[in-house]
Amino acid sequence: MAVNVIIPAAGVGTRLRPHTHTSPKALLPVAGQPIMGHILERLSALKDIGTTRIVIGFLGDQIEEFVQKKFDLPVRFVHQRELLGLGYAVHLALEDTPDDSPVLIILGDTILDVDLAAFVTGPD
């Protein structure tokens, strides 16, 4: 069964100002590319990935444009109009996710060095 992915990326990034005045935190460059690029690059390499739901808010149009331009993944954008925290962002994305599907949540401002393929497929 395909694993659906939720990437919350709606926050304002106040602790990273002035960098986030004009760019969302998920698009700040780290090691030559935006954080979101690192995340989606790893997801692109996986099999059995369903739809990726990216929760956007502050400057979300920039995230949409970046993802659509750079990645050929099944992505849906969930707009978080009220910034009520991470739990609310995940809740909004889950409302758009099939009830019986497994979900992987990857924070949109975090780069992890993990074997996502092993995580997604589970133990042998």
Salt bridges, closest charged atoms under 4 A:
GLU64 OE2 - HIS79 NE2 3.79
GLU65 OE2 - LYS69 NZ 3.66
GLU95 OE2 - HIS91 NE2 3.03
ASP96 OD2 - ARG53 NE 2.96
ASP96 OD2 - ARG76 NE 2.81
ASP109 OD2 - LYS25 NZ 2.84
